[in-house]
Structures are given as C-alpha cells and as structure tokens.
Amino acid sequence: HILIFYTVSDKQNRIKLINHNYLDLLLSDDEEDTKRVVRSAKDKRFEELTNLIKTIRNAMKIRDMAKCLEEFEQLCRAFLKSKTIMDKEGVPQFYIRLLADLEDYLNQLWEDKEGKKKMNKNNAKALSTLRQKIRKYNKDFETEIASYKEVQSCSPDAFTSSSGSDDDDDEGITAKSLLKKKPQEEEKKAPEASKFLKGAADEESESEDDEESEDWGSDSVDSGSESEDNEGAAASLAVVFLKKYDSRRKKHKKKERLEEEADEEAEAEEGGWEKVKGGAPMVKEKPKMFAKGTEINSAVVVKKLTEILQARGKKGTDRAAQIELLHALAGISNENNLGEGILIKIKFNIIASLYDYNPNLAAFMKPDMWKKCLECIDELMDILFANSNIFIGENIAEDSENLAISDQPFRVRGCILTLVERMDEEFTKIMQNTDPHSQEYVDNLKDEGRVCGIIDRLLQYLETKGSTEEVCRVYLRRIMHTYYKFDYKAHRRSLGLQGETKSEQDQEESEGEDSAVIMDRLCKFIYAKDRTDRIRTCAILCHIYHHALHSRWFQARDLMLMSHLQDNIQHADPPVQILYNRTMVQLGICAFRQGMIKDAHNALLDIQSSGRAKELLGQGLLMRNMQERNAEQEKIEKRRQVPFHMHINLELLECVYLVSAMLLEIPYMAAHEFDARRRMISKQFHHQLRVGERQPLLGPPESMREHVVAASKAMKMGDWRTCHSFIINEKMNSKVWDLFPETQCVREMLVRKIQEESLRTYLFTYSSVYDSISMETLSEMFELDLPTVHSIISKMIINEELMASLDQPTQTVVMHRTEPTSLQNMALQLAEKLGGLVENNERVFDLKQGVYGGYFNRDQRGGYQQKQGYHRGGYEHLSVTSKLLFTLFCGGSSQNALSLSSSKQLPSVDMKSVFLVWLVKLNVCVFLCLWLL
Amino acid sequence: MAEYDLTTKIAHFLDRHLVFPLLEFLSVKEIYNEHELLHGKLDLLSDTNMVDFAMDVYRNLFPDKEVPSSLRGKRTEVVAQLKQLQSETEPIVKFRQEYLDTLYRYAKFQYECGNYSGAAENALNSLWGKLASEILMQNWEAAMEDLTRLRETIDNNTVSSPLQSLQQRTWLIHWSLFVFFNHPKGRDNIIELFLYQPQYLNAIQTMCPHILRYLTTAVITNKDVRKRRQVLKDLVKVIQQESYTYKDPITEFVECLYVNFDFDSAQKKLRECEAVLVNDFFLVACLEDFIENARLFIFETFCRIHQCISISMLADKLNMTPEEAERWIVNLIRNARLDAKIDSKLGHVVMGNNAISPYQQVIEKTKSLSFRSQMLAMNIEKKQSHANRNEVKAAEHLSFFYLISSLFVLSPVVYTHK
C-alpha cells in the first residue's frame, strides 16, 4: 500500500512541479521530468525489447546457446505483450533485424560440425531447439526479414569491405547490426535517439569516450543546449543520420574506433540511459533550508517539503541526507509554530523515507533506523492523541488538505495504519535476519513490547475514528502478536497461585485482561465485521491456535470443524497455509496433552508424513538442489519464515507424533500379526523401527527417536515398566516433556496410556499361550485397577479383537482358543486372495464391458471399491508361502494367466483359453485349501 | 432433582403458550417453590390476552389482594376487540381476497386469547400457529402433519440466512418434542430427524445439546431391534463428541455401558435416570419402556462379554430379585433371543459358544468363487460368440464350462461332508 500511495503522490508532485515551473533547486531535472512524463507505454515496451535483444547478442557472442534460448523465449513473450503497440506502429526494425541475424547465426553454427562437437550437451540441445523455434517463428515475419536482408546486402557490405576488419565473424555481425540499429531505433524512440545523437555529437567533437558523453547530458550546460538542439532536430532524424553515415564513410580512419565504441555502447547502452534519467538533484548540496529573511509560513514549508520529496526514489539521492533534511524541516516548523497539520505531514514523510532507506525488499532496517522509526511513530501517535481535530486518511486528496492553522480541523493525507503495518513487517524482517542464538536477538526481541504498545495505541485510536475495515486490520495485527504466547499469568491464576507474584510490575501486569478474553473479543469482532476472507481466515486460525495452546481442546476442535478450513486451505496463499500448518500441529499437541492419542496422531499425520515439517511450518529451509529452487525462490521462501521466537519445537512435535504412533501401532501390530490385510498406521514410525533394527550394535538409547524405538520394542513384549522408563526419564524430560506447561499431568497421562496399551498388546501377543487368565493378575501386572482392566478387556471382546469371554464368578478371562494356527491362517489368507483375484477379474471385465456385474457385485461394490487400493496388484502381496503354493499347484501357464488377470490386461483373442486355465487353477486352489485343513 | 431439569432451557425455544403445560407439570411434581412458579406464570400471561386465566393465577398468588384494575381494564378491552373481530368475520360467507386478511387477524387473535380450537379450525397462513394450536389441542396426527409441512418449508427456504434457518430449526426441534413423545410413531421419527438429518444434528450440537437427552431416550425405548445397534453406535459417537457441553444421567448411562463397559456405574446411572425421567414433562410417559429396555441393554452387553454369569450378581445389576431375574432370563432364552443355559446347581447362566471355526471361514470365503468365475467366463464367452457369430463353437464351450462349474459347485460340498 505504502509503495503505491507514494508513487502516486510522487507523480502528482512532479506534475504540480512542472506546472509551477519551480526550478531553482533542480538543475536539469525538468528536462528529465518532461521526458519521463512523455515516455509512453510504447517506449517502455521497446526498451524492454531492446534490453532482451542486447542480452541475446551478448549470449551469441559467447556462444551460450542455453542462455540464448531462454532469452529468446522471453523476447517472444515480451513481443506478444506489446502486440497492441506493434499493431499500431508496425513491427520495429530492430526486432526484425535480430530475428534475421539470429537465424543466420544459428545456421552458421549448425553448419560448423566441428564446433558443434565441441559444444557441451546442454548447449547443443539448446541450439537445435532454438533453431527449430526460430525457423517456425520467422515464418510470420518472412516479408519483413526479406526486405531487411535486401537493405543489408548493399550498405553493410560496403562498410565491411571498407573497414577490412572482417576476420572475426561475431564481431562483424554485432558491429554491423549495431550500426544498422542506430537510425531505426531513433525513429522509434525519441529519448534513446537523443542519447545516440549525443553519442554522435561526441564523436564529431572527437571526445575520448562514452562515459563523458553521459556526464555531459546531465552536467554541462553546453551539452544541455546541444541536446536540445538535437531534440529539435529529431523530426528530420533520418536525414541527419544518413548524412552522418555518408560523412562517416568518408572518414575511413575512424572506422575501427567506431567499431570498438559501438561494442562498448551496446554494453553501456542500458546503464547509460538509466544514468541520464537518474541525474537527480543533490539535495545535500544545499545545506541551508531557506534563504535568510524568508518569512517562514506553512505554504513555504509545504513547498520545501514537496521539493525534498521530488528527489525521492531517484538514483543518486542520498537517502540518509533526505531523512536529515526532513527532520530539520520538522524542527523548523516546530520552532515557528506552524501547527500540527504540517508536523504530521512531515512525520508521515519521515517515516516513509525511513522505510525507503533500504531499496531492497529483502534487506532489513538497521538498528538505529529502526529506533528512529519507532520513535517517530510514537511521536506521531502522541500528536494524534493530543489533537482530536486532525483527520487523516488515504483518500483525502492532496488538494483538499488543510495544513494551516485555521478554524477548520486539520486534514492530512496519509494512513497511519499502513505505516504501522509496515513497521510490524519490518520488525518481523529484523527478527528473521538476526541470529536466533545471539544476545542481539534477545535485545531485538525486547522491542516487541514497543511494537505491541504502538499497535495497542493505534487500536485505541482507530476504535474511535477508524472504519470497520481498518479496525479489522489492526485487530488482526494485535491478534498476530498475541496468539502464539502462552498466558502464564492466566495459567497461574487458574491454578490459584496468585499470591506468589514477586515484584510490583508483575502484579500490575497480572491485573490485565486474560489473553483468552482479548482473543475472544477481537476474533469475534472480525468474524462479524470482516469483509475480506483472508483476515477472517487468519483470525480463525490464530484463535484455534490460542485455544489449543491453552489446552482448550474442545473449543479448538469445534472451531476448526465449524470453519471448514480444511476443505479449501489449499487455495490460500503460502503465509496462511503456514499458519494453518502451525495451527494443526498445535491442535495435535493439544490433543496429545489431553490424552486423545488418536486425534493427536491424525492432526500431526499430514505434517509429519511428508518429512518436511520444518519447511511446512516455515521454520527453516530444507537443503535442496538448485534445480528445484533458484535464488529468486529461495529469497521468497526466506521472507516467509516465521521468526524464531514463534517456532514450534520440532523435536517435541516429532516426539509427540512418534509416541502417539507407538501407542496406536504396537497393539495394532500385535492384533494383526497374521493378517494379510494389515496396513501401516504410520509409515514414519515404521521407518524409525526399521532404522533401529538395522543397527548392528544396540547401545542404550541416546536421541529422542532411539528412546521411542526402544520403548516400542519393550511395549511389543508387553513390558510396560521398561517402556515407561524409556519414554519418561531424565533425558526425555529435559528434551521434551518439560516443554509442556502442565508437564506433570502429561506424564501421568502417558504412564496410564502406556499401561493400558501394553495390557492390550500383552493380551494380543500371549493369548494363544493362555487358557484362562485372572483379571486380578493382569491388574497387578500392569498396575491398573480392576474396573479399568475389566473395561479394557470388555472393549476388546465386544470389538471382536480378542477371542475370549469373561467368567464372572471367578473373575477370569477365558480364551476361546479359536485363533487359527499358522497353517490355517495361511489357508484363510489364500482364500482371501482368491476372492480378491476373482473380484479383480470381474472388475476388469466391468471396465471392458461396462454391462456385466449385475450379478454379485452391485451390492458389494462399495465394499470393494474401498479395498481397491489393496487389491490392485494383490498378487504381489501374496506371502512367500502362498506364492509357493500357487506355483506348485498351478504350473507355469497359470502363472501367465494370473499375471494377466492381475495386470488388468485381458486380451480379447485368447481370453477364452486363459479363463479355462484360470478356472482349473481356481478349483485346484479351493481343493488345496480344504485339503490343507 | 432440579439440577437435571431442562424446563428453563427448553422454554427459551418455545412459545409462551407452549410453556404452560410444562409449568403445570412442574407444579404437580413440586420440584420448585409453588410461589415462584405462579409468579412465573403471571409473568408469562402478562403479554398474552388470556386475561381470565391471568386473573385466576393472580388470585391464587395473592389470595388476599384484589385483582388489579389494569387486568380488568384489559379484559373489557379484549372482549370488545373479540366482539368486533367476530362481527367483522361473520358476514363473510364467500371467501374473498380482501377478507382473508381480516380472517387471519381474527384467527391470530383467537389464538392469543387461548381459544385454540377456534384458531386451528381456520386455514392459517402461519404454520407455526397451527402447529402450536394442534399441540395444545393434543391433536397429534394433525400436529405431525403440520410438523412435516413446517419442516419442508424450513428446509426448502432459500431466502433466509443460515443463522435464521438455524434458529428456526432449533425452534422446530423443541416444538416437535411435544409431538414426538405423544404420537405413536414419534420415536422412530425423532431418531430419523435428529440423528440422521445432518442439519438438525448440527443444530442440536451447536444450539441445544440438551436435546440429546430426548434423543437418547428415544433410541433406548425404540422397539426396532435390528436397527438399534447401528443407531446406538451413531448416537454414542454424538454423545462422546458433545460430552463436554452436555451431560445428564441418561447420556452418561449410555456412555458407561457402551464406551467404558462399566456395569456398576451404568446401574447407578440407571437409578438416577429413573428420577430424571419421572420429572421430565416429555419423558414421563416412557419411563417403563425405558427401564425395561435399559435392563435389556445391560444384559445383552453383559452376555456378549461373558461366558458364565452368576444369577445373583445379574439380579443385582438388573435391579431385580434373583427369582425375578431367573424368570426373566428363562423368558429370554425361550424367546430365542439368547443362546444360553442355566446351571441351577451353581446358580449360573452359561453362554453358548458362537465362535466360527477356520474351516467354516474358508468355506464361507470360497463358496461363491467358483460360481462367480463361471459367470464371468460365461459372460466373456457370450461376448466373444457375439463378436464372432460362431454359435456352434460357443455351444461347445458352454457345455464344457457347465461341466467344470458343476464340478466346482459340488467339490466343496463333498469335502465338507467328508
């Protein structure tokens, strides 16, 4: 916003300036300014094109085909963009020239077999693509190119022969083309033409080099007048130039130098042009603000202000000096009591130029600048609060401003909200660019209080004066500074430990509103009043995050579900997505603290399974090769990073995820030991287990992951005590568990969960060796009370996970012993596979036919479509034993049939025979099953 | 018992007139102070035109005071207005458009006066009014019809904002309680409406989780055994989800029984439920049903988990004497709802074992395979013969397939018999 606003005002200033013809400060700026105003869209486009052409020519010179191709594509695009202008003006000659030259050049390279061999692979490839491309492309410009070539064939030939410097082909071409370029370019492009003319004038006056000519343009009065002359003559340029050509042809001795120069010029062309335009006024050259004796009134000060602002954004302007000047101006206006209106206006501009100090978007403010900026905003707020009769706004037109002291209220253009927002962004930038482990970071972080203070003041101000939109924006800023902070005071208060606050300051602070209340108020306002979706989405996410952080799981969950954010978050912009990821993670951790392991696992699954948690949370970039990300993207990504003090601990996150995966997965694995359809709940967890298994030597666990793996192994054996000691011990406490606010509760919950799940695992694993087992023994073994054991076992029985029933009079669990033996299990699996294959065949036929299937499948459709993922290629999943059985009994040809049927390629020709074999085989398999039993 | 009373919550969503029956009920049950109740009634009446009733209540409340003149004045006013409207409507024999309006006003006024039958007779524009009248008339059939009509209008209404529809749905949910718990088919419909219509379920979850009590009761007292298991599963999910916002003995009973399998506390809750049900205006009628079904639920779950149960313990859990319990179980076994035997020497019930052997499982799994493959083969054959028009060959193959398939179908049977 701020940028747009200021460029607009700049332009207005400039136009005004021209009207007033106010020239004493600006040396040659008016000329430049008029030029700038005159520069039309056409010129811009042409400049773009010429730039591209220049780079292509450079690339041609060094035979960098890849670069050439890339630039050429860009050129085509740029050309398309300026299509409308081309339609009006006709295709510019320099463009045609490039096309022709490029084609010639490529053909030449193509012919040169030797050179081609030497080229590296990339270049050679680019060459062939480019050649094809340009051939196709040039078809559209056939007539133009032909006419160009005709012209070329007469004049440059004469030139080259006379110059006699034809040894180097490349140079010849560039020199030629550049010479050729001049006249046409000038026809199209007045400003550049003038520059070229200057260059020409240079030559004529036999000055030494090009640099000087540039200086001329801006500095010396002589050349100024001369350039004016030239501009005057611009109408009959072609004539002038032709003459020059003639004269040049006569001066043979100059030719060689000219060539060199032409080359140089080609390189310096862009820079030279820029510099002319940037011949900005040197403000600091005028240390005195006003001439002595000038009566200082608001009109004069405003004039001065606009003067200073003129220089803004131009090359060569000393930005620091400009800030100084503005400060001085503020001082003067203060001394002379010109009223708050002017002061505010100057302050606005000071802050804006502070922001402008860094031209680069990625760079951050220097500490002193930052301090100054904070002070300035503070002062500005002071003034605004002290004087309620000041109206500020973005939409107050420059003309309707009322800066002078009068009866009417002041009206000043400018938006304090955007300034503060920008300040907030600058703060984030500073935090992003400071080393998080240094003292400096801590010092910088101390400023957060001030930032919050300013936002709070602004909030108060806007609540009375601002529109709802503005209020929403400032509320969001406030929320953004609140949501990630844990409210220790409220936490302590809820625990009833108020009396322990030590200093007075603490007491004072603890009297403030709970952050939960603030969040609630601000967010609800935004929900009700906001019109832009983005602010509301951010507010919801922050609200959920805040709830989750403070363990209000149900509120957080309900808000997440009701907002339906999960459905369309993928359409949001990356910062919002990062916020969403952070929220989901926080939600998961919250669920974990509440003992809702499954919810925790589900919430964290997406983030953890990708293995890019760091990146997804905006807490650092992953190392990737440059192909996936170039420097530009990296910069953008860097800008999205969350400052360190808002980070979510990644180790904690992973630990929470792995522990919840362990609590879910280990009993599941035990229950489905023989199940062919077993699916992994968490791939990540399995990966960790495998890593643990692969180690040749197992020492005591060191890292958090090793601890979890060791604990999982213990749990697999139903040994909850060891599991417990691995999960909760000194090391893990300091690494993970102590990071939770209510660490004791979490540990208790964890112990309980470990006991319960170990009990379940134990029952699953060892039920086959028991006939019956007393519940009392179990409750002793796992240190759980009897009703809990009873309830867990009942649940398992009801869900048919455990084939057993309770014997009430003796309080024992009686096993039914119906678990199939391993052979039986195999037979069951085999039967299941067969079913799967038949289903598969039917589906394949369905796909082919589209009619069949009314018989058996219709009602089962829903069922096996869900299992589709599994059935696809079910053959590959067959365990080794059943594979063996298949090969033994089905013979070679049936293999063929099987693979045919499973790979969904039912050939229509010998389908019949395949199916015969298939049927026979199936029959055999069924026999086999029954025979095995 | 006042802690579980929902009257205040429900009254928020009801019409003034619909609250009266609730208040009457409460005064009979004597949970609250009679005096306070009367006060409440008087407050309610102050905005209606039921002046006579108000005067009665007033006299009840302050027997020693004279009825205030404002009430008397209002009475004469109301009577005059009634007269006037009556005289306006009387001459309308033919229905004409411009009179409809007056008619409507008359009907509305009638309703305001407490003359419900009069209001319902007229074809009212306001379905709500009609519904309320039918409810107060206890005309359940008609009320049910009105309810469905009203529901359709609300659901099909695209004009109103989501917030408005939510509001209306909440009202409908509350009003419908009158109908559902009085209409014979109401308990099926209530499940259908509250649990399986996502919009209404959402309304309950966001606006009025206390309705879960009625939903739970309806599910438990539902007669349909086959559907019940699935319904219960869905209900348990909802109850668990909302357990942090709403809890009462009835929902807790379900939670104890189906989430924690804690039979002792389920038993305790059941006793509490009894007290709650007796004091609930809507549920008082289904008390018996509820207790009986709840017992059955407990027993059923118990049987599914246990292999051997002592009758005395069971009697204790079911809140019966041992003899009663034994008789009850015997009846269950005789009605073939239970596969069990009674060991009278030890006083145990022994459950039948119903595990499926692996043999059976394999047979189950492979039973249809052959037939399905055969069908597939035949279909392919058909397609091919269709393409080739080679009928002779097809017939040949068909017979071959037939042979193979018959072999197929027979073979498992032979083996199982072996």
Interface residues (C-beta under 8 A of the other chain):
Chain A: F554 M562 P787 H790 S791 S794 K795 I797 I798 M803 S805 L806 D807 Q808 P809 V814 H816 T818 P820 Q824 A827 L828 A831 E832 L834 G835 V838 N841 E842 F845 Q849 Y852 Y855 F856 S908 M911 K912 F915 L916 W918 L919 V920 L922 N923 V926 F927 C929 L930 W931 L933
Chain B: T206 Y244 T245 N260 F261 D262 D264 T301 R304 I305 H306 Q307 C308 I309 S310 M313 L346 H348 M351 N353 A355 I356 S357 P358 Y359 Q361 V362 I363 K365 T366 S368 L369 S370 R372 S373 Q374 M375 L376 A377 N379 I380 E381 K383 Q384 A387 H397 F401 I404 S405 L407 F408 S411 P412 Y415 T416
